[in-house]
């Protein structure tokens, strides 16, 4: 889905946008998208387990495959 927005920016907003474009190398669209994500995070939207795990998902190739199901792995845990 592509959506387009129209925003009226003050002179100060334009200066900030130009400074961010220059310092980050990101496009105006990318800066707006990142700004929306930051505001969403600031408002405290509950994150999914996948979002919380982030880039670590799928990184662990070694270890017991039955860790969540086999009670043997919990022996001594919390003692």
Phi and psi in degrees as GROMACS dihedral restraints (atoms count N, CA, C in turn):
[ dihedral_restraints ]
;  ai    aj    ak    al  type     phi  dphi    fc
    3     4     5     6     1  -105.5    20    10
    4     5     6     7     1   131.9    20    10
    6     7     8     9     1  -128.6    20    10
    7     8     9    10     1   143.5    20    10
    9    10    11    12     1  -116.7    20    10
   10    11    12    13     1   142.5    20    10
   12    13    14    15     1  -123.3    20    10
   13    14    15    16     1   155.8    20    10
   15    16    17    18     1  -124.5    20    10
   16    17    18    19     1   126.2    20    10
   18    19    20    21     1  -130.7    20    10
   19    20    21    22     1   137.5    20    10
   21    22    23    24     1   -92.0    20    10
   22    23    24    25     1   118.7    20    10
   24    25    26    27     1  -106.8    20    10
   25    26    27    28     1   141.5    20    10
   27    28    29    30     1   -76.1    20    10
   28    29    30    31     1   171.7    20    10
   30    31    32    33     1   -59.9    20    10
   31    32    33    34     1   -42.0    20    10
   33    34    35    36     1   -64.2    20    10
   34    35    36    37     1   -41.9    20    10
   36    37    38    39     1   -59.9    20    10
   37    38    39    40     1   -42.1    20    10
   39    40    41    42     1   -63.3    20    10
   40    41    42    43     1   -39.1    20    10
   42    43    44    45     1   -66.0    20    10
   43    44    45    46     1   -42.6    20    10
   45    46    47    48     1   -63.0    20    10
   46    47    48    49     1   -45.1    20    10
   48    49    50    51     1   -61.1    20    10
   49    50    51    52     1   -44.9    20    10
   51    52    53    54     1   -63.4    20    10
   52    53    54    55     1   -41.3    20    10
   54    55    56    57     1   -64.4    20    10
   55    56    57    58     1   -42.6    20    10
   57    58    59    60     1   -66.3    20    10
   58    59    60    61     1   -40.8    20    10
   60    61    62    63     1   -59.9    20    10
   61    62    63    64     1   -43.7    20    10
   63    64    65    66     1   -69.1    20    10
   64    65    66    67     1   -43.6    20    10
   66    67    68    69     1   -77.0    20    10
   67    68    69    70     1   -30.2    20    10
   69    70    71    72     1  -100.2    20    10
   70    71    72    73     1   -25.9    20    10
   72    73    74    75     1    79.6    20    10
   73    74    75    76     1     6.1    20    10
   75    76    77    78     1   -86.1    20    10
   76    77    78    79     1   155.9    20    10
   78    79    80    81     1   -76.8    20    10
   79    80    81    82     1   166.5    20    10
   81    82    83    84     1   -59.0    20    10
   82    83    84    85     1   -41.9    20    10
   84    85    86    87     1   -61.3    20    10
   85    86    87    88     1   -44.4    20    10
   87    88    89    90     1   -64.7    20    10
   88    89    90    91     1   -39.2    20    10
   90    91    92    93     1   -64.2    20    10
   91    92    93    94     1   -39.8    20    10
   93    94    95    96     1   -66.1    20    10
   94    95    96    97     1   -43.9    20    10
   96    97    98    99     1   -60.6    20    10
   97    98    99   100     1   -43.8    20    10
   99   100   101   102     1   -66.9    20    10
  100   101   102   103     1   -36.2    20    10
  102   103   104   105     1   -63.4    20    10
  103   104   105   106     1   -41.5    20    10
  105   106   107   108     1   -62.5    20    10
  106   107   108   109     1   -41.3    20    10
  108   109   110   111     1   -64.6    20    10
  109   110   111   112     1   -39.7    20    10
  111   112   113   114     1   -64.7    20    10
  112   113   114   115     1   -41.6    20    10
  114   115   116   117     1   -66.1    20    10
  115   116   117   118     1   -41.0    20    10
  117   118   119   120     1   -60.4    20    10
  118   119   120   121     1   -44.7    20    10
  120   121   122   123     1   -64.7    20    10
  121   122   123   124     1   -39.4    20    10
  123   124   125   126     1   -63.1    20    10
  124   125   126   127     1   -34.0    20    10
  126   127   128   129     1   -75.4    20    10
  127   128   129   130     1    -6.9    20    10
  129   130   131   132     1    83.4    20    10
  130   131   132   133     1    29.1    20    10
  132   133   134   135     1   -58.6    20    10
  133   134   135   136     1   134.0    20    10
  135   136   137   138     1   -64.3    20    10
  136   137   138   139     1   130.3    20    10
  138   139   140   141     1   -90.0    20    10
  139   140   141   142     1   148.0    20    10
  141   142   143   144     1   -75.8    20    10
  142   143   144   145     1   164.7    20    10
  144   145   146   147     1   -61.1    20    10
  145   146   147   148     1   -37.4    20    10
  147   148   149   150     1   -65.0    20    10
  148   149   150   151     1   -42.9    20    10
  150   151   152   153     1   -64.1    20    10
  151   152   153   154     1   -39.2    20    10
  153   154   155   156     1   -65.8    20    10
  154   155   156   157     1   -41.4    20    10
  156   157   158   159     1   -69.4    20    10
  157   158   159   160     1   -29.8    20    10
  159   160   161   162     1    59.1    20    10
  160   161   162   163     1  -133.0    20    10
  162   163   164   165     1   -76.4    20    10
  163   164   165   166     1    -6.3    20    10
  165   166   167   168     1   -78.5    20    10
  166   167   168   169     1    -9.9    20    10
  168   169   170   171     1   -62.8    20    10
  169   170   171   172     1   126.3    20    10
  171   172   173   174     1    81.6    20    10
  172   173   174   175     1     4.6    20    10
  174   175   176   177     1   -84.4    20    10
  175   176   177   178     1   -21.1    20    10
  177   178   179   180     1   -95.9    20    10
  178   179   180   181     1   110.3    20    10
  180   181   182   183     1  -100.5    20    10
  181   182   183   184     1   -19.5    20    10
  183   184   185   186     1  -106.0    20    10
  184   185   186   187     1   161.0    20    10
  186   187   188   189     1   119.4    20    10
  187   188   189   190     1   168.3    20    10
  189   190   191   192     1   -68.5    20    10
  190   191   192   193     1   133.1    20    10
  192   193   194   195     1   -77.7    20    10
  193   194   195   196     1   -18.7    20    10
  195   196   197   198     1  -106.1    20    10
  196   197   198   199     1    26.1    20    10
  198   199   200   201     1   -55.6    20    10
  199   200   201   202     1   -39.6    20    10
  201   202   203   204     1   -80.9    20    10
  202   203   204   205     1   -15.5    20    10
  204   205   206   207     1  -111.8    20    10
  205   206   207   208     1   -22.0    20    10
  207   208   209   210     1   -98.9    20    10
  208   209   210   211     1   114.2    20    10
  210   211   212   213     1   -66.2    20    10
  211   212   213   214     1   -18.6    20    10
  213   214   215   216     1   -56.8    20    10
  214   215   216   217     1   -32.1    20    10
  216   217   218   219     1   -71.9    20    10
  217   218   219   220     1   -16.0    20    10
  219   220   221   222     1   -93.8    20    10
  220   221   222   223     1    -1.4    20    10
  222   223   224   225     1   -58.3    20    10
  223   224   225   226     1   122.6    20    10
  225   226   227   228     1    82.0    20    10
  226   227   228   229     1    -1.9    20    10
  228   229   230   231     1   -68.2    20    10
  229   230   231   232     1   131.0    20    10
  231   232   233   234     1    83.8    20    10
  232   233   234   235     1     7.7    20    10
